[in-house]
Amino acid sequence: MRIDIATLFPDMVMAVLGESIIGRAAQEGKVEIHAHNIRDYTADRHRRVDDYPYGGGMGMVMQPQPIYDCHRAVCEELSGGQRPWTVYLSPQGRVMDQALVRSYQQHQNLFLLCGHYEGVDQRVLDEIVDEEVSLGDFVLTGGEIAAMALVDAVVRLQPGVLADDSCFEEESHWNGLLEYPQYTRPLVWNGREVPAVLLSGHHQNIVDFRRRGALQNTLKKRPDMLDSAPLTDSDRAHLRQLAEDAGGKER
């Protein structure tokens, strides 16, 4: 997979994405990540890429031509001049979730546009953007943080980036539930012991314990997710018991 990021701050983006698991994946050739400075594509001798909005209003708006030329240059670099799936990181976009991240596995090339100021001229968005994506219902000063989060989430699903598929298939949001609680050494910490079942070596008991832990975490922290989670009859029975226990404690 190749990911191109159009930004005003390429050094900031690459400083983060060059570290840890994502950085190693790029060094090992499992993913190709490029950050492009939008200012490199402006015709303005002062490298200006923004201007006042028509109709008045506060702030500045990013101009269409530098963004379009950056996108076109990337398209020309790709094999056969193919067009990358183009995402604008925007507070108006679809909120990013694991389902969206997984859908990007079908694309060999992603182009991420990081906006700034009061936004981007609508005409270039209409011309090149396939979808808008947001981290959530809040506003950031620019799209870089959202773009880096999206790259991290997408790249870690690429083959060979993590040691095994189970590294992400048992995580929160993969199967509609939050992840089960995790424990490590020491065996006893501040008087709290690791659950005995995790030391038993009995695989099925551990699987069942973790499933119940995932259900309990989801019920406690994100009960809204249970409406669409794929639940078994055993899961529903356990959730009913958890609800009854909670009701009894309240009484």
C-alpha positions as CSV (number, residue, x, y, z in Angstrom):
1,M,0.0,0.0,0.0
2,R,1.1,3.6,-0.7
3,I,-0.2,6.5,1.3
4,D,0.4,10.1,0.2
5,I,-0.4,13.0,2.6
6,A,-0.9,16.5,1.3
7,T,-0.1,18.9,4.2
8,L,1.5,22.3,5.2
9,F,3.6,20.5,7.8
10,P,5.2,17.4,6.2
11,D,8.1,17.3,8.7
12,M,5.6,17.0,11.6
13,V,3.8,14.2,9.9
14,M,6.8,12.2,9.0
15,A,8.4,12.7,12.4
16,V,5.5,10.8,14.0
17,L,4.9,8.2,11.3
18,G,8.6,7.4,11.1
19,E,8.6,6.0,14.6
20,S,7.5,2.7,16.3
21,I,5.6,0.0,14.4
22,I,4.5,2.3,11.5
23,G,8.1,3.5,11.0
24,R,9.4,0.0,10.9
25,A,6.7,-1.1,8.5
26,A,7.8,1.7,6.1
27,Q,11.5,0.8,6.5
28,E,10.8,-2.9,5.7
29,G,8.8,-2.0,2.6
30,K,5.4,-3.2,3.9
31,V,3.9,0.3,3.3
32,E,5.1,3.4,1.4
33,I,4.3,6.8,3.1
34,H,5.0,10.2,1.5
35,A,4.2,13.6,2.9
36,H,3.9,16.4,0.3
37,N,4.2,20.1,1.2
38,I,1.3,21.8,-0.5
39,R,3.3,25.1,-0.7
40,D,5.6,23.4,-3.2
41,Y,2.8,23.5,-5.7
42,T,1.8,27.1,-5.5
43,A,2.6,29.6,-8.2
44,D,2.8,32.4,-5.6
45,R,6.4,33.7,-5.1
46,H,5.7,34.0,-1.4
47,R,4.5,30.4,-1.3
48,R,1.1,31.5,-0.3
49,V,-1.7,28.9,-0.4
50,D,-4.6,30.7,1.2
51,D,-6.8,33.8,0.6
52,Y,-9.8,35.6,2.0
53,P,-13.2,33.9,1.5
54,Y,-15.6,35.3,-1.0
55,G,-18.7,36.6,0.8
56,G,-16.7,37.8,3.8
57,G,-16.1,36.1,7.1
58,M,-13.3,35.4,9.5
59,G,-10.1,33.5,8.6
60,M,-8.6,32.3,5.4
61,V,-9.5,29.5,2.9
62,M,-7.0,27.2,1.2
63,Q,-6.8,27.8,-2.5
64,P,-7.8,25.0,-5.0
65,Q,-4.9,25.1,-7.4
66,P,-2.0,24.1,-5.2
67,I,-4.0,21.2,-3.8
68,Y,-5.1,20.1,-7.2
69,D,-1.6,20.3,-8.6
70,C,-0.3,18.2,-5.7
71,H,-2.9,15.6,-6.3
72,R,-2.2,15.5,-10.0
73,A,1.5,15.1,-9.4
74,V,0.9,12.1,-7.1
75,C,-1.4,10.6,-9.7
76,E,1.3,10.9,-12.3
77,E,3.8,9.1,-10.0
78,L,1.5,6.1,-9.6
79,S,1.7,3.1,-11.9
80,G,-0.4,3.8,-15.0
81,G,-1.4,7.2,-13.7
82,Q,-4.1,5.6,-11.6
83,R,-6.1,7.8,-9.2
84,P,-5.7,7.2,-5.5
85,W,-8.7,7.0,-3.2
86,T,-8.8,10.5,-1.9
87,V,-9.8,11.5,1.7
88,Y,-10.2,14.9,3.1
89,L,-9.8,15.1,6.9
90,S,-12.6,17.3,8.0
91,P,-14.9,17.9,11.0
92,Q,-17.8,17.5,8.6
93,G,-16.8,14.0,7.6
94,R,-17.9,10.5,8.6
95,V,-16.5,9.7,12.0
96,M,-13.7,7.2,11.7
97,D,-14.3,3.8,13.1
98,Q,-12.8,0.3,12.6
99,A,-15.2,-0.6,9.8
100,L,-14.0,2.4,7.8
101,V,-10.4,1.6,8.5
102,R,-10.9,-2.0,7.4
103,S,-12.6,-0.8,4.2
104,Y,-9.3,0.9,3.2
105,Q,-7.6,-2.4,2.8
106,Q,-9.2,-2.7,-0.6
107,H,-7.2,0.3,-1.9
108,Q,-3.6,0.1,-3.0
109,N,-3.2,3.9,-2.9
110,L,-4.6,6.5,-0.5
111,F,-4.3,10.3,-0.8
112,L,-5.0,12.2,2.4
113,L,-5.7,15.9,2.3
114,C,-5.0,17.9,5.5
115,G,-7.0,21.2,5.6
116,H,-6.2,24.3,7.6
117,Y,-7.5,27.7,8.4
118,E,-11.2,28.0,7.8
119,G,-11.2,25.1,5.3
120,V,-10.6,24.3,1.6
121,D,-12.1,25.8,-1.5
122,Q,-15.2,23.6,-2.2
123,R,-14.3,23.4,-5.9
124,V,-11.2,21.3,-5.4
125,L,-13.0,19.1,-2.9
126,D,-15.7,18.5,-5.5
127,E,-13.0,17.8,-8.1
128,I,-10.8,15.3,-6.3
129,V,-12.2,14.1,-3.0
130,D,-13.9,10.7,-2.6
131,E,-15.0,11.1,1.0
132,E,-14.5,13.2,4.1
133,V,-13.4,11.7,7.4
134,S,-13.4,13.1,10.9
135,L,-11.9,11.9,14.2
136,G,-15.0,13.0,16.0
137,D,-17.5,15.8,16.6
138,F,-14.9,18.5,17.4
139,V,-12.6,20.8,15.5
140,L,-8.8,20.6,15.3
141,T,-6.5,23.4,13.9
142,G,-5.6,21.2,11.0
143,G,-6.0,17.7,9.5
144,E,-2.6,16.4,10.3
145,I,-3.4,14.7,13.6
146,A,-6.5,13.0,12.0
147,A,-4.4,12.0,9.0
148,M,-1.7,10.4,11.3
149,A,-4.3,8.6,13.3
150,L,-5.9,7.2,10.1
151,V,-2.5,6.1,8.7
152,D,-1.6,4.4,12.0
153,A,-5.0,2.5,12.1
154,V,-4.8,1.5,8.4
155,V,-1.1,0.4,8.3
156,R,-1.2,-1.8,11.3
157,L,-3.7,-4.0,9.5
158,Q,-1.4,-4.5,6.5
159,P,0.0,-8.0,6.1
160,G,3.2,-8.6,8.1
161,V,3.1,-5.3,10.0
162,L,1.9,-7.0,13.2
163,A,3.3,-10.4,14.3
164,D,-0.1,-12.2,13.7
165,D,-3.6,-11.3,12.7
166,S,-4.8,-12.2,16.2
167,C,-2.9,-9.0,17.3
168,F,-5.8,-6.9,15.9
169,E,-8.6,-9.4,15.6
170,E,-9.0,-9.6,19.4
171,E,-8.8,-5.9,19.9
172,S,-11.6,-3.4,20.7
173,H,-14.0,-2.7,17.9
174,W,-12.9,-5.6,15.6
175,N,-15.8,-7.9,16.4
176,G,-18.3,-5.3,17.7
177,L,-17.1,-5.4,21.3
178,L,-14.5,-3.8,23.4
179,E,-11.4,-5.8,24.3
180,Y,-11.2,-7.9,27.5
181,P,-9.1,-6.8,30.4
182,Q,-5.3,-7.5,30.2
183,Y,-2.9,-8.5,32.9
184,T,0.9,-8.9,33.2
185,R,3.6,-9.2,35.9
186,P,3.8,-8.9,38.8
187,L,1.3,-11.6,39.9
188,V,0.1,-9.5,42.8
189,W,0.1,-5.7,42.7
190,N,-1.2,-3.4,45.5
191,G,-3.0,-6.4,46.9
192,R,-4.7,-7.1,43.6
193,E,-4.1,-10.6,42.0
194,V,-4.2,-11.7,38.4
195,P,-7.3,-13.8,37.9
196,A,-6.5,-17.5,38.6
197,V,-8.1,-18.7,35.3
198,L,-5.4,-16.9,33.3
199,L,-2.8,-19.0,35.1
200,S,-4.6,-22.3,34.7
201,G,-3.3,-23.2,31.2
202,H,-6.9,-24.3,30.3
203,H,-7.4,-22.7,26.8
204,Q,-11.2,-22.9,26.6
205,N,-11.7,-21.5,30.1
206,I,-9.4,-18.6,29.3
207,V,-11.3,-18.0,26.0
208,D,-14.6,-18.0,27.9
209,F,-13.2,-15.7,30.7
210,R,-12.0,-13.2,28.1
211,R,-15.3,-13.3,26.2
212,R,-17.1,-12.5,29.4
213,G,-14.6,-9.7,30.2
214,A,-15.2,-8.2,26.7
215,L,-19.0,-8.3,27.3
216,Q,-18.6,-6.7,30.7
217,N,-16.3,-4.0,29.4
218,T,-18.6,-3.1,26.6
219,L,-21.7,-3.1,28.9
220,K,-19.9,-0.8,31.3
221,K,-18.1,1.6,28.9
222,R,-20.0,1.5,25.5
223,P,-23.4,-0.2,26.0
224,D,-24.5,1.4,22.7
225,M,-22.2,-1.0,20.9
226,L,-24.3,-4.0,22.1
227,D,-27.2,-3.1,19.9
228,S,-25.2,-4.1,16.8
229,A,-22.7,-6.6,18.2
230,P,-22.9,-10.3,17.0
231,L,-24.0,-11.9,20.3
232,T,-24.6,-15.6,21.0
233,D,-27.3,-16.9,23.3
234,S,-24.6,-17.5,25.9
235,D,-23.5,-13.8,25.5
236,R,-27.0,-12.6,26.1
237,A,-27.5,-14.8,29.1
238,H,-24.2,-13.4,30.6
239,L,-25.3,-9.8,29.9
240,R,-28.7,-10.4,31.6
241,Q,-26.8,-11.8,34.6
242,L,-24.5,-8.8,34.7
243,A,-27.5,-6.5,34.5
244,E,-29.2,-8.3,37.4
245,D,-26.1,-8.2,39.5
246,A,-25.8,-4.5,38.9
247,G,-29.4,-4.0,39.8
248,G,-29.0,-6.0,43.0
249,K,-25.9,-3.9,44.0
250,E,-27.9,-0.7,43.4
251,R,-30.8,-1.9,45.6
